[in-house]
């Protein structure tokens, strides 16, 4: 039983290492991971700099994300 757990642990460790490598590679290519919907802080920052309502900023953000899918 201990051998099986060690094997599962090793597989899990390798999977985690592969996932971390993939995320790291994305950063090196200039890509960012962004949320599908803006956070409250993002909405506030966008509305302050753009002079728009937070709802308008949210609509703009969502439309940009949808355009890339």
BELUR-V793731 format. One record per pair of residues at least 12 apart in sequence whose ideal C-beta (glycine too) atoms are under 8 Angstrom apart, sorted by the first residue. I is the first residue (numbers start at 1). J is the second residue. Records with the same first field share a line. If there is no record, write none. Layout:
I: J + J
//
This chain:
34: 65
36: 62 + 65
37: 58 + 61 + 62
38: 57 + 58 + 61 + 62
42: 57 + 61
43: 57 + 58 + 61
46: 60 + 61
//
